[in-house]
Amino acid sequence: VVISVLPKGGFAQARYLCKSIRREGYDGAIVVACYGKFKSFDRLFVKFREVGATSMTTSYLQTKSKIESFIGFRPIR
């Protein structure tokens, strides 16, 4: 699951969504992708982890890389 958050706002809703997804029994990865400017990455990440997020990213490339790591994607070279 990937939850995207765009400024301004949306953090409380994303935390609620993480919590709801976990409460329903989903045990897979939840990536919260926070795009744009925001303060205090570490504090925000802790809040998302408390409600069940697996990881948090801040760019499209980080999000893509994180998803690929979860599904075991290996590029052909």
Distance bins in CASP14 RR format, pairs under 12 A and 6 or more apart:
PFRMAT RR
TARGET T0000
AUTHOR 0000-0000-0000
RMODE 2
METHOD distances of the structure
MODEL  1
1 14 0 0 0 0 0 1 0 0 0 0 0
1 17 0 0 0 0 1 0 0 0 0 0 0
1 18 0 0 0 0 1 0 0 0 0 0 0
1 20 0 0 0 0 0 1 0 0 0 0 0
1 21 1 0 0 1 0 0 0 0 0 0 0
1 22 0 0 0 0 0 1 0 0 0 0 0
1 24 0 0 0 0 0 1 0 0 0 0 0
1 25 0 0 0 0 0 1 0 0 0 0 0
1 26 1 0 0 1 0 0 0 0 0 0 0
1 27 0 0 0 0 0 1 0 0 0 0 0
1 28 1 0 0 1 0 0 0 0 0 0 0
1 29 1 0 0 1 0 0 0 0 0 0 0
1 30 1 0 1 0 0 0 0 0 0 0 0
1 31 1 0 0 1 0 0 0 0 0 0 0
1 32 0 0 0 0 1 0 0 0 0 0 0
1 33 0 0 0 0 0 1 0 0 0 0 0
1 52 0 0 0 0 0 1 0 0 0 0 0
1 53 0 0 0 0 1 0 0 0 0 0 0
1 54 0 0 0 0 1 0 0 0 0 0 0
1 55 0 0 0 0 0 1 0 0 0 0 0
1 63 0 0 0 0 0 1 0 0 0 0 0
1 66 0 0 0 0 0 1 0 0 0 0 0
1 67 0 0 0 0 0 1 0 0 0 0 0
1 70 0 0 0 0 0 1 0 0 0 0 0
2 14 0 0 0 0 0 1 0 0 0 0 0
2 17 0 0 0 0 0 1 0 0 0 0 0
2 18 0 0 0 0 0 1 0 0 0 0 0
2 21 0 0 0 0 0 1 0 0 0 0 0
2 28 0 0 0 0 0 1 0 0 0 0 0
2 29 0 0 0 0 1 0 0 0 0 0 0
2 30 1 0 0 1 0 0 0 0 0 0 0
2 31 1 0 1 0 0 0 0 0 0 0 0
2 32 1 0 0 1 0 0 0 0 0 0 0
2 33 1 0 1 0 0 0 0 0 0 0 0
2 34 0 0 0 0 0 1 0 0 0 0 0
2 35 0 0 0 0 0 1 0 0 0 0 0
2 53 0 0 0 0 0 1 0 0 0 0 0
2 54 0 0 0 0 0 1 0 0 0 0 0
2 55 0 0 0 0 0 1 0 0 0 0 0
2 56 0 0 0 0 0 1 0 0 0 0 0
2 57 0 0 0 0 1 0 0 0 0 0 0
2 60 0 0 0 0 0 1 0 0 0 0 0
2 62 0 0 0 0 0 1 0 0 0 0 0
2 63 1 0 0 1 0 0 0 0 0 0 0
2 64 0 0 0 0 1 0 0 0 0 0 0
2 66 0 0 0 0 1 0 0 0 0 0 0
2 67 1 0 0 1 0 0 0 0 0 0 0
2 70 0 0 0 0 1 0 0 0 0 0 0
2 71 0 0 0 0 0 1 0 0 0 0 0
3 10 0 0 0 0 1 0 0 0 0 0 0
3 11 0 0 0 0 0 1 0 0 0 0 0
3 13 0 0 0 0 1 0 0 0 0 0 0
3 14 1 0 1 0 0 0 0 0 0 0 0
3 15 0 0 0 0 1 0 0 0 0 0 0
3 16 0 0 0 0 0 1 0 0 0 0 0
3 17 1 0 1 0 0 0 0 0 0 0 0
3 18 1 0 0 1 0 0 0 0 0 0 0
3 19 0 0 0 0 0 1 0 0 0 0 0
3 20 0 0 0 0 0 1 0 0 0 0 0
3 21 0 0 0 0 1 0 0 0 0 0 0
3 29 0 0 0 0 0 1 0 0 0 0 0
3 30 1 0 0 1 0 0 0 0 0 0 0
3 31 1 0 0 1 0 0 0 0 0 0 0
3 32 1 0 1 0 0 0 0 0 0 0 0
3 33 1 0 0 1 0 0 0 0 0 0 0
3 34 0 0 0 0 1 0 0 0 0 0 0
3 35 0 0 0 0 0 1 0 0 0 0 0
3 48 0 0 0 0 1 0 0 0 0 0 0
3 51 0 0 0 0 0 1 0 0 0 0 0
3 52 0 0 0 0 0 1 0 0 0 0 0
3 53 1 0 0 1 0 0 0 0 0 0 0
3 54 0 0 0 0 0 1 0 0 0 0 0
3 55 0 0 0 0 0 1 0 0 0 0 0
3 56 0 0 0 0 1 0 0 0 0 0 0
3 57 0 0 0 0 0 1 0 0 0 0 0
3 63 0 0 0 0 0 1 0 0 0 0 0
4 10 0 0 0 0 1 0 0 0 0 0 0
4 11 0 0 0 0 0 1 0 0 0 0 0
4 13 0 0 0 0 0 1 0 0 0 0 0
4 14 0 0 0 0 1 0 0 0 0 0 0
4 17 0 0 0 0 0 1 0 0 0 0 0
4 30 0 0 0 0 0 1 0 0 0 0 0
4 31 0 0 0 0 1 0 0 0 0 0 0
4 32 0 0 0 0 1 0 0 0 0 0 0
4 33 1 0 1 0 0 0 0 0 0 0 0
4 34 0 0 0 0 1 0 0 0 0 0 0
4 35 1 0 0 1 0 0 0 0 0 0 0
4 36 0 0 0 0 0 1 0 0 0 0 0
4 56 0 0 0 0 0 1 0 0 0 0 0
4 57 0 0 0 0 1 0 0 0 0 0 0
4 58 0 0 0 0 0 1 0 0 0 0 0
4 59 0 0 0 0 0 1 0 0 0 0 0
4 60 0 0 0 0 1 0 0 0 0 0 0
4 63 0 0 0 0 1 0 0 0 0 0 0
5 11 1 0 0 1 0 0 0 0 0 0 0
5 12 0 0 0 0 1 0 0 0 0 0 0
5 13 0 0 0 0 1 0 0 0 0 0 0
5 14 1 0 1 0 0 0 0 0 0 0 0
5 15 0 0 0 0 1 0 0 0 0 0 0
5 16 0 0 0 0 0 1 0 0 0 0 0
5 17 0 0 0 0 1 0 0 0 0 0 0
5 18 0 0 0 0 0 1 0 0 0 0 0
5 31 0 0 0 0 0 1 0 0 0 0 0
5 32 1 0 0 1 0 0 0 0 0 0 0
5 33 1 0 0 1 0 0 0 0 0 0 0
5 34 1 0 1 0 0 0 0 0 0 0 0
5 35 1 0 0 1 0 0 0 0 0 0 0
5 36 0 0 0 0 1 0 0 0 0 0 0
5 37 0 0 0 0 0 1 0 0 0 0 0
5 38 0 0 0 0 1 0 0 0 0 0 0
5 44 0 0 0 0 1 0 0 0 0 0 0
5 47 0 0 0 0 0 1 0 0 0 0 0
5 48 0 0 0 0 1 0 0 0 0 0 0
5 53 0 0 0 0 0 1 0 0 0 0 0
5 56 0 0 0 0 1 0 0 0 0 0 0
5 57 0 0 0 0 0 1 0 0 0 0 0
5 58 0 0 0 0 0 1 0 0 0 0 0
5 63 0 0 0 0 0 1 0 0 0 0 0
6 13 0 0 0 0 0 1 0 0 0 0 0
6 14 0 0 0 0 0 1 0 0 0 0 0
6 32 0 0 0 0 0 1 0 0 0 0 0
6 33 0 0 0 0 1 0 0 0 0 0 0
6 34 0 0 0 0 1 0 0 0 0 0 0
6 35 1 0 1 0 0 0 0 0 0 0 0
6 36 1 0 0 1 0 0 0 0 0 0 0
6 37 0 0 0 0 0 1 0 0 0 0 0
6 38 0 0 0 0 0 1 0 0 0 0 0
6 58 0 0 0 0 0 1 0 0 0 0 0
7 14 0 0 0 0 0 1 0 0 0 0 0
7 34 0 0 0 0 1 0 0 0 0 0 0
7 35 1 0 0 1 0 0 0 0 0 0 0
7 36 1 0 1 0 0 0 0 0 0 0 0
7 37 1 0 0 1 0 0 0 0 0 0 0
7 38 1 0 0 1 0 0 0 0 0 0 0
7 39 0 0 0 0 0 1 0 0 0 0 0
7 44 0 0 0 0 0 1 0 0 0 0 0
7 58 0 0 0 0 0 1 0 0 0 0 0
8 34 0 0 0 0 0 1 0 0 0 0 0
8 35 0 0 0 0 0 1 0 0 0 0 0
8 36 0 0 0 0 1 0 0 0 0 0 0
8 37 0 0 0 0 1 0 0 0 0 0 0
8 38 0 0 0 0 1 0 0 0 0 0 0
8 39 0 0 0 0 0 1 0 0 0 0 0
9 15 0 0 0 0 0 1 0 0 0 0 0
9 34 0 0 0 0 0 1 0 0 0 0 0
9 35 0 0 0 0 0 1 0 0 0 0 0
9 36 0 0 0 0 0 1 0 0 0 0 0
9 37 0 0 0 0 0 1 0 0 0 0 0
9 38 0 0 0 0 1 0 0 0 0 0 0
9 39 0 0 0 0 0 1 0 0 0 0 0
9 44 0 0 0 0 0 1 0 0 0 0 0
10 16 0 0 0 0 1 0 0 0 0 0 0
10 17 0 0 0 0 1 0 0 0 0 0 0
10 32 0 0 0 0 0 1 0 0 0 0 0
10 34 0 0 0 0 1 0 0 0 0 0 0
10 35 0 0 0 0 0 1 0 0 0 0 0
10 36 0 0 0 0 0 1 0 0 0 0 0
10 38 0 0 0 0 0 1 0 0 0 0 0
10 44 0 0 0 0 0 1 0 0 0 0 0
10 48 0 0 0 0 0 1 0 0 0 0 0
11 17 0 0 0 0 0 1 0 0 0 0 0
11 18 0 0 0 0 0 1 0 0 0 0 0
11 32 0 0 0 0 1 0 0 0 0 0 0
11 34 1 0 0 1 0 0 0 0 0 0 0
11 36 0 0 0 0 0 1 0 0 0 0 0
11 38 1 0 0 1 0 0 0 0 0 0 0
11 39 0 0 0 0 0 1 0 0 0 0 0
11 40 0 0 0 0 0 1 0 0 0 0 0
11 41 0 0 0 0 0 1 0 0 0 0 0
11 43 0 0 0 0 0 1 0 0 0 0 0
11 44 1 0 0 1 0 0 0 0 0 0 0
11 45 0 0 0 0 0 1 0 0 0 0 0
11 47 1 0 0 1 0 0 0 0 0 0 0
11 48 0 0 0 0 1 0 0 0 0 0 0
11 51 0 0 0 0 0 1 0 0 0 0 0
11 53 0 0 0 0 0 1 0 0 0 0 0
11 56 0 0 0 0 0 1 0 0 0 0 0
12 18 0 0 0 0 0 1 0 0 0 0 0
12 19 0 0 0 0 0 1 0 0 0 0 0
12 44 0 0 0 0 0 1 0 0 0 0 0
12 47 0 0 0 0 1 0 0 0 0 0 0
12 48 0 0 0 0 0 1 0 0 0 0 0
12 51 0 0 0 0 0 1 0 0 0 0 0
13 19 0 0 0 0 0 1 0 0 0 0 0
13 20 0 0 0 0 0 1 0 0 0 0 0
13 32 0 0 0 0 0 1 0 0 0 0 0
13 51 0 0 0 0 0 1 0 0 0 0 0
14 20 0 0 0 0 0 1 0 0 0 0 0
14 21 0 0 0 0 0 1 0 0 0 0 0
14 30 0 0 0 0 1 0 0 0 0 0 0
14 31 0 0 0 0 0 1 0 0 0 0 0
14 32 1 0 1 0 0 0 0 0 0 0 0
14 33 0 0 0 0 1 0 0 0 0 0 0
14 34 0 0 0 0 1 0 0 0 0 0 0
14 35 0 0 0 0 0 1 0 0 0 0 0
14 38 0 0 0 0 0 1 0 0 0 0 0
14 44 0 0 0 0 1 0 0 0 0 0 0
14 45 0 0 0 0 0 1 0 0 0 0 0
14 47 0 0 0 0 1 0 0 0 0 0 0
14 48 1 0 0 1 0 0 0 0 0 0 0
14 51 0 0 0 0 1 0 0 0 0 0 0
14 52 0 0 0 0 0 1 0 0 0 0 0
14 53 0 0 0 0 1 0 0 0 0 0 0
14 56 0 0 0 0 1 0 0 0 0 0 0
15 21 0 0 0 0 0 1 0 0 0 0 0
15 22 0 0 0 0 0 1 0 0 0 0 0
15 30 0 0 0 0 0 1 0 0 0 0 0
15 32 0 0 0 0 1 0 0 0 0 0 0
15 34 0 0 0 0 0 1 0 0 0 0 0
15 44 0 0 0 0 1 0 0 0 0 0 0
15 45 0 0 0 0 0 1 0 0 0 0 0
15 46 0 0 0 0 0 1 0 0 0 0 0
15 47 1 0 0 1 0 0 0 0 0 0 0
15 48 1 0 0 1 0 0 0 0 0 0 0
15 49 0 0 0 0 0 1 0 0 0 0 0
15 50 0 0 0 0 1 0 0 0 0 0 0
15 51 1 0 1 0 0 0 0 0 0 0 0
15 52 0 0 0 0 1 0 0 0 0 0 0
15 53 0 0 0 0 1 0 0 0 0 0 0
15 56 0 0 0 0 0 1 0 0 0 0 0
16 22 0 0 0 0 0 1 0 0 0 0 0
16 23 0 0 0 0 0 1 0 0 0 0 0
16 32 0 0 0 0 0 1 0 0 0 0 0
16 47 0 0 0 0 0 1 0 0 0 0 0
16 48 0 0 0 0 0 1 0 0 0 0 0
16 51 1 0 0 1 0 0 0 0 0 0 0
16 52 0 0 0 0 0 1 0 0 0 0 0
16 53 0 0 0 0 0 1 0 0 0 0 0
17 23 0 0 0 0 0 1 0 0 0 0 0
17 24 0 0 0 0 0 1 0 0 0 0 0
17 26 0 0 0 0 0 1 0 0 0 0 0
17 30 0 0 0 0 1 0 0 0 0 0 0
17 32 0 0 0 0 1 0 0 0 0 0 0
17 48 0 0 0 0 0 1 0 0 0 0 0
17 51 0 0 0 0 1 0 0 0 0 0 0
17 52 0 0 0 0 0 1 0 0 0 0 0
17 53 0 0 0 0 1 0 0 0 0 0 0
18 24 0 0 0 0 0 1 0 0 0 0 0
18 26 0 0 0 0 1 0 0 0 0 0 0
18 28 0 0 0 0 0 1 0 0 0 0 0
18 29 0 0 0 0 0 1 0 0 0 0 0
18 30 1 0 1 0 0 0 0 0 0 0 0
18 31 0 0 0 0 0 1 0 0 0 0 0
18 32 1 0 0 1 0 0 0 0 0 0 0
18 45 0 0 0 0 0 1 0 0 0 0 0
18 47 0 0 0 0 1 0 0 0 0 0 0
18 48 1 0 0 1 0 0 0 0 0 0 0
18 49 0 0 0 0 1 0 0 0 0 0 0
18 50 0 0 0 0 1 0 0 0 0 0 0
18 51 1 0 1 0 0 0 0 0 0 0 0
18 52 1 0 1 0 0 0 0 0 0 0 0
18 53 1 0 1 0 0 0 0 0 0 0 0
18 54 0 0 0 0 1 0 0 0 0 0 0
18 55 0 0 0 0 0 1 0 0 0 0 0
18 56 0 0 0 0 0 1 0 0 0 0 0
19 25 0 0 0 0 0 1 0 0 0 0 0
19 26 0 0 0 0 0 1 0 0 0 0 0
19 30 0 0 0 0 0 1 0 0 0 0 0
19 32 0 0 0 0 0 1 0 0 0 0 0
19 47 0 0 0 0 0 1 0 0 0 0 0
19 48 0 0 0 0 1 0 0 0 0 0 0
19 49 0 0 0 0 0 1 0 0 0 0 0
19 50 0 0 0 0 1 0 0 0 0 0 0
19 51 1 0 1 0 0 0 0 0 0 0 0
19 52 1 0 0 1 0 0 0 0 0 0 0
19 53 0 0 0 0 1 0 0 0 0 0 0
20 26 0 0 0 0 1 0 0 0 0 0 0
20 30 0 0 0 0 0 1 0 0 0 0 0
20 51 0 0 0 0 1 0 0 0 0 0 0
20 52 0 0 0 0 0 1 0 0 0 0 0
21 27 0 0 0 0 1 0 0 0 0 0 0
21 28 0 0 0 0 1 0 0 0 0 0 0
21 29 0 0 0 0 0 1 0 0 0 0 0
21 30 1 0 0 1 0 0 0 0 0 0 0
21 31 0 0 0 0 0 1 0 0 0 0 0
21 32 0 0 0 0 0 1 0 0 0 0 0
21 48 0 0 0 0 0 1 0 0 0 0 0
21 51 0 0 0 0 1 0 0 0 0 0 0
21 52 0 0 0 0 1 0 0 0 0 0 0
21 53 0 0 0 0 1 0 0 0 0 0 0
21 54 0 0 0 0 0 1 0 0 0 0 0
22 28 0 0 0 0 1 0 0 0 0 0 0
22 29 0 0 0 0 0 1 0 0 0 0 0
22 30 1 0 0 1 0 0 0 0 0 0 0
22 48 0 0 0 0 0 1 0 0 0 0 0
22 49 0 0 0 0 0 1 0 0 0 0 0
22 50 0 0 0 0 0 1 0 0 0 0 0
22 51 1 0 0 1 0 0 0 0 0 0 0
22 52 1 0 1 0 0 0 0 0 0 0 0
22 53 0 0 0 0 1 0 0 0 0 0 0
22 54 0 0 0 0 0 1 0 0 0 0 0
23 51 0 0 0 0 1 0 0 0 0 0 0
23 52 0 0 0 0 1 0 0 0 0 0 0
24 30 0 0 0 0 0 1 0 0 0 0 0
25 52 0 0 0 0 0 1 0 0 0 0 0
26 52 0 0 0 0 1 0 0 0 0 0 0
26 53 0 0 0 0 0 1 0 0 0 0 0
26 54 0 0 0 0 0 1 0 0 0 0 0
27 52 0 0 0 0 1 0 0 0 0 0 0
27 54 0 0 0 0 0 1 0 0 0 0 0
28 52 0 0 0 0 1 0 0 0 0 0 0
28 53 0 0 0 0 0 1 0 0 0 0 0
28 54 1 0 0 1 0 0 0 0 0 0 0
28 55 0 0 0 0 0 1 0 0 0 0 0
28 70 0 0 0 0 1 0 0 0 0 0 0
28 71 0 0 0 0 0 1 0 0 0 0 0
29 52 0 0 0 0 0 1 0 0 0 0 0
29 53 0 0 0 0 1 0 0 0 0 0 0
29 54 1 0 1 0 0 0 0 0 0 0 0
29 55 1 0 0 1 0 0 0 0 0 0 0
29 56 0 0 0 0 0 1 0 0 0 0 0
29 57 0 0 0 0 0 1 0 0 0 0 0
29 63 0 0 0 0 0 1 0 0 0 0 0
29 66 0 0 0 0 1 0 0 0 0 0 0
29 67 0 0 0 0 1 0 0 0 0 0 0
29 68 0 0 0 0 0 1 0 0 0 0 0
29 69 0 0 0 0 1 0 0 0 0 0 0
29 70 1 0 1 0 0 0 0 0 0 0 0
29 71 0 0 0 0 1 0 0 0 0 0 0
29 72 0 0 0 0 0 1 0 0 0 0 0
30 48 0 0 0 0 1 0 0 0 0 0 0
30 49 0 0 0 0 0 1 0 0 0 0 0
30 51 0 0 0 0 1 0 0 0 0 0 0
30 52 1 0 0 1 0 0 0 0 0 0 0
30 53 1 0 1 0 0 0 0 0 0 0 0
30 54 1 0 1 0 0 0 0 0 0 0 0
30 55 0 0 0 0 1 0 0 0 0 0 0
30 56 0 0 0 0 1 0 0 0 0 0 0
30 57 0 0 0 0 0 1 0 0 0 0 0
30 66 0 0 0 0 0 1 0 0 0 0 0
30 67 0 0 0 0 0 1 0 0 0 0 0
30 70 0 0 0 0 0 1 0 0 0 0 0
31 45 0 0 0 0 0 1 0 0 0 0 0
31 48 0 0 0 0 1 0 0 0 0 0 0
31 49 0 0 0 0 0 1 0 0 0 0 0
31 52 0 0 0 0 0 1 0 0 0 0 0
31 53 1 0 0 1 0 0 0 0 0 0 0
31 54 1 0 0 1 0 0 0 0 0 0 0
31 55 1 0 1 0 0 0 0 0 0 0 0
31 56 1 0 0 1 0 0 0 0 0 0 0
31 57 1 0 0 1 0 0 0 0 0 0 0
31 58 0 0 0 0 0 1 0 0 0 0 0
31 60 0 0 0 0 0 1 0 0 0 0 0
31 62 0 0 0 0 1 0 0 0 0 0 0
31 63 1 0 0 1 0 0 0 0 0 0 0
31 64 0 0 0 0 0 1 0 0 0 0 0
31 65 0 0 0 0 0 1 0 0 0 0 0
31 66 1 0 1 0 0 0 0 0 0 0 0
31 67 1 0 0 1 0 0 0 0 0 0 0
31 68 0 0 0 0 0 1 0 0 0 0 0
31 69 0 0 0 0 0 1 0 0 0 0 0
31 70 1 0 0 1 0 0 0 0 0 0 0
31 71 0 0 0 0 0 1 0 0 0 0 0
32 38 0 0 0 0 0 1 0 0 0 0 0
32 41 0 0 0 0 0 1 0 0 0 0 0
32 44 0 0 0 0 1 0 0 0 0 0 0
32 45 0 0 0 0 1 0 0 0 0 0 0
32 46 0 0 0 0 0 1 0 0 0 0 0
32 47 0 0 0 0 1 0 0 0 0 0 0
32 48 1 0 1 0 0 0 0 0 0 0 0
32 49 0 0 0 0 1 0 0 0 0 0 0
32 50 0 0 0 0 0 1 0 0 0 0 0
32 51 0 0 0 0 1 0 0 0 0 0 0
32 52 0 0 0 0 1 0 0 0 0 0 0
32 53 1 0 1 0 0 0 0 0 0 0 0
32 54 0 0 0 0 1 0 0 0 0 0 0
32 55 1 0 0 1 0 0 0 0 0 0 0
32 56 1 0 1 0 0 0 0 0 0 0 0
32 57 1 0 0 1 0 0 0 0 0 0 0
32 58 0 0 0 0 1 0 0 0 0 0 0
32 62 0 0 0 0 0 1 0 0 0 0 0
32 63 0 0 0 0 1 0 0 0 0 0 0
32 66 0 0 0 0 0 1 0 0 0 0 0
33 48 0 0 0 0 0 1 0 0 0 0 0
33 53 0 0 0 0 0 1 0 0 0 0 0
33 54 0 0 0 0 0 1 0 0 0 0 0
33 55 0 0 0 0 1 0 0 0 0 0 0
33 56 1 0 0 1 0 0 0 0 0 0 0
33 57 1 0 1 0 0 0 0 0 0 0 0
33 58 1 0 0 1 0 0 0 0 0 0 0
33 59 0 0 0 0 1 0 0 0 0 0 0
33 60 1 0 0 1 0 0 0 0 0 0 0
33 61 0 0 0 0 0 1 0 0 0 0 0
33 62 1 0 0 1 0 0 0 0 0 0 0
33 63 1 0 1 0 0 0 0 0 0 0 0
33 64 0 0 0 0 1 0 0 0 0 0 0
33 65 0 0 0 0 0 1 0 0 0 0 0
33 66 0 0 0 0 1 0 0 0 0 0 0
33 67 0 0 0 0 1 0 0 0 0 0 0
34 40 0 0 0 0 0 1 0 0 0 0 0
34 41 0 0 0 0 1 0 0 0 0 0 0
34 44 1 0 0 1 0 0 0 0 0 0 0
34 45 0 0 0 0 1 0 0 0 0 0 0
34 47 0 0 0 0 0 1 0 0 0 0 0
34 48 0 0 0 0 1 0 0 0 0 0 0
34 53 0 0 0 0 0 1 0 0 0 0 0
34 55 0 0 0 0 0 1 0 0 0 0 0
34 56 1 0 0 1 0 0 0 0 0 0 0
34 57 1 0 0 1 0 0 0 0 0 0 0
34 58 1 0 1 0 0 0 0 0 0 0 0
34 59 0 0 0 0 1 0 0 0 0 0 0
34 60 0 0 0 0 0 1 0 0 0 0 0
34 62 0 0 0 0 0 1 0 0 0 0 0
34 63 0 0 0 0 1 0 0 0 0 0 0
35 56 0 0 0 0 0 1 0 0 0 0 0
35 57 0 0 0 0 1 0 0 0 0 0 0
35 58 1 0 0 1 0 0 0 0 0 0 0
35 59 1 0 0 1 0 0 0 0 0 0 0
35 60 1 0 0 1 0 0 0 0 0 0 0
35 61 0 0 0 0 0 1 0 0 0 0 0
35 62 0 0 0 0 0 1 0 0 0 0 0
35 63 0 0 0 0 1 0 0 0 0 0 0
36 57 0 0 0 0 0 1 0 0 0 0 0
36 58 1 0 0 1 0 0 0 0 0 0 0
36 59 0 0 0 0 1 0 0 0 0 0 0
36 60 0 0 0 0 0 1 0 0 0 0 0
37 58 0 0 0 0 1 0 0 0 0 0 0
38 44 1 0 0 1 0 0 0 0 0 0 0
38 45 0 0 0 0 0 1 0 0 0 0 0
38 47 0 0 0 0 0 1 0 0 0 0 0
38 48 0 0 0 0 0 1 0 0 0 0 0
38 56 0 0 0 0 0 1 0 0 0 0 0
38 58 0 0 0 0 1 0 0 0 0 0 0
40 46 0 0 0 0 1 0 0 0 0 0 0
40 47 0 0 0 0 1 0 0 0 0 0 0
40 56 0 0 0 0 0 1 0 0 0 0 0
41 47 0 0 0 0 0 1 0 0 0 0 0
41 48 0 0 0 0 0 1 0 0 0 0 0
41 56 1 0 0 1 0 0 0 0 0 0 0
41 57 0 0 0 0 0 1 0 0 0 0 0
41 58 1 0 0 1 0 0 0 0 0 0 0
41 62 0 0 0 0 0 1 0 0 0 0 0
42 48 0 0 0 0 0 1 0 0 0 0 0
42 49 0 0 0 0 0 1 0 0 0 0 0
42 56 0 0 0 0 1 0 0 0 0 0 0
43 49 0 0 0 0 0 1 0 0 0 0 0
43 50 0 0 0 0 0 1 0 0 0 0 0
43 56 0 0 0 0 0 1 0 0 0 0 0
44 50 0 0 0 0 0 1 0 0 0 0 0
44 51 0 0 0 0 0 1 0 0 0 0 0
44 53 0 0 0 0 0 1 0 0 0 0 0
44 56 1 0 0 1 0 0 0 0 0 0 0
44 57 0 0 0 0 0 1 0 0 0 0 0
44 58 0 0 0 0 1 0 0 0 0 0 0
45 51 0 0 0 0 0 1 0 0 0 0 0
45 52 0 0 0 0 0 1 0 0 0 0 0
45 53 1 0 0 1 0 0 0 0 0 0 0
45 54 0 0 0 0 0 1 0 0 0 0 0
45 55 0 0 0 0 1 0 0 0 0 0 0
45 56 1 0 1 0 0 0 0 0 0 0 0
45 57 0 0 0 0 0 1 0 0 0 0 0
45 58 0 0 0 0 1 0 0 0 0 0 0
46 52 0 0 0 0 0 1 0 0 0 0 0
46 53 0 0 0 0 0 1 0 0 0 0 0
46 56 0 0 0 0 1 0 0 0 0 0 0
47 53 0 0 0 0 1 0 0 0 0 0 0
47 56 0 0 0 0 1 0 0 0 0 0 0
48 54 0 0 0 0 1 0 0 0 0 0 0
48 55 0 0 0 0 1 0 0 0 0 0 0
48 56 1 0 1 0 0 0 0 0 0 0 0
48 57 0 0 0 0 0 1 0 0 0 0 0
49 55 0 0 0 0 1 0 0 0 0 0 0
49 56 0 0 0 0 1 0 0 0 0 0 0
50 56 0 0 0 0 0 1 0 0 0 0 0
53 66 0 0 0 0 0 1 0 0 0 0 0
54 66 0 0 0 0 1 0 0 0 0 0 0
54 67 0 0 0 0 0 1 0 0 0 0 0
54 69 0 0 0 0 0 1 0 0 0 0 0
54 70 1 0 0 1 0 0 0 0 0 0 0
55 62 0 0 0 0 1 0 0 0 0 0 0
55 63 0 0 0 0 1 0 0 0 0 0 0
55 65 0 0 0 0 0 1 0 0 0 0 0
55 66 1 0 1 0 0 0 0 0 0 0 0
55 67 0 0 0 0 1 0 0 0 0 0 0
55 69 0 0 0 0 1 0 0 0 0 0 0
55 70 0 0 0 0 1 0 0 0 0 0 0
56 62 0 0 0 0 1 0 0 0 0 0 0
56 63 0 0 0 0 1 0 0 0 0 0 0
56 66 0 0 0 0 1 0 0 0 0 0 0
57 63 1 0 1 0 0 0 0 0 0 0 0
57 64 0 0 0 0 1 0 0 0 0 0 0
57 65 0 0 0 0 1 0 0 0 0 0 0
57 66 1 0 1 0 0 0 0 0 0 0 0
57 67 0 0 0 0 1 0 0 0 0 0 0
57 68 0 0 0 0 0 1 0 0 0 0 0
57 69 0 0 0 0 0 1 0 0 0 0 0
57 70 0 0 0 0 0 1 0 0 0 0 0
58 65 0 0 0 0 0 1 0 0 0 0 0
58 66 0 0 0 0 0 1 0 0 0 0 0
59 65 0 0 0 0 1 0 0 0 0 0 0
59 66 0 0 0 0 0 1 0 0 0 0 0
60 66 0 0 0 0 0 1 0 0 0 0 0
60 67 0 0 0 0 0 1 0 0 0 0 0
61 67 0 0 0 0 0 1 0 0 0 0 0
61 68 0 0 0 0 0 1 0 0 0 0 0
62 68 0 0 0 0 0 1 0 0 0 0 0
62 69 0 0 0 0 0 1 0 0 0 0 0
63 69 0 0 0 0 0 1 0 0 0 0 0
63 70 0 0 0 0 0 1 0 0 0 0 0
64 70 0 0 0 0 0 1 0 0 0 0 0
64 71 0 0 0 0 0 1 0 0 0 0 0
64 73 0 0 0 0 1 0 0 0 0 0 0
64 75 0 0 0 0 0 1 0 0 0 0 0
65 71 0 0 0 0 0 1 0 0 0 0 0
65 72 0 0 0 0 0 1 0 0 0 0 0
65 73 0 0 0 0 1 0 0 0 0 0 0
65 75 0 0 0 0 0 1 0 0 0 0 0
66 72 0 0 0 0 0 1 0 0 0 0 0
66 73 0 0 0 0 0 1 0 0 0 0 0
67 73 1 0 0 1 0 0 0 0 0 0 0
68 74 0 0 0 0 1 0 0 0 0 0 0
68 75 0 0 0 0 1 0 0 0 0 0 0
END
